Amino acid sequence: MSVDGAQLTLTRRSPARWDVAVQTVLTGCADRNRAAIAHQVRQDLWRALSRVRGFSPIVEVTRSGADMHLRAGGRLDAPAPDLKARIAGVLNHPAARARWCARA
């Protein structure tokens, strides 16, 4: 985990390499723990994409006003079809988004 001001990046492999990425905004969550949100998002990404060979998830959380900007994706050692859409599905799942803010 690395912190640079308002930005927190969670990755297992350093340096972070963004071969695929999707962005979203969590509104009204700026008062929440960035590290907790990053860990929850990474866990959900890993559960959804654990069968993708060579995928290593990365989550970046940035505080901006009353919102949290999320960038999720990661390093990919081999091509994977529809990976961006699958990541977007995880990030845009309403129940998961509510859980991330509530438990952080």
KARAKA-V228493 format. One record per pair of residues at least 12 apart in sequence whose ideal C-beta (glycine too) atoms are under 7 Angstrom apart, sorted by the first residue. I is the first residue (numbers start at 1). J is the second residue. Records with the same first field share a line. If there is no record, write none. Layout:
BEGIN
I: J + J
END
This chain:
BEGIN
1: 35
6: 62 + 63
7: 60 + 62
8: 34 + 35 + 38 + 61
9: 58 + 60
10: 38 + 39 + 42 + 58 + 59
11: 58
12: 56
13: 56 + 75
16: 58
17: 75
18: 58 + 73
19: 74 + 75 + 76
20: 73 + 74 + 76 + 83 + 84 + 87
21: 71 + 73
22: 72 + 73 + 84 + 87 + 88 + 91
23: 69 + 70 + 71
24: 70 + 91 + 92
25: 67 + 69
26: 67 + 68 + 70 + 97 + 100 + 101
27: 67
28: 66
29: 67 + 68 + 101
30: 63 + 65 + 66 + 67 + 68
32: 68 + 101 + 104
33: 104
34: 61 + 63
36: 103 + 104
37: 61 + 68 + 100 + 104
38: 59 + 61
40: 100 + 103
41: 59 + 70 + 72 + 100
42: 57 + 59
44: 90 + 96
45: 57 + 72 + 87 + 90
48: 86 + 90
49: 86
52: 80 + 83
53: 78
54: 76 + 77 + 78
55: 74 + 76 + 80
56: 74 + 75
57: 74
58: 73 + 74 + 75
59: 72
70: 91
72: 87 + 91
73: 87
END
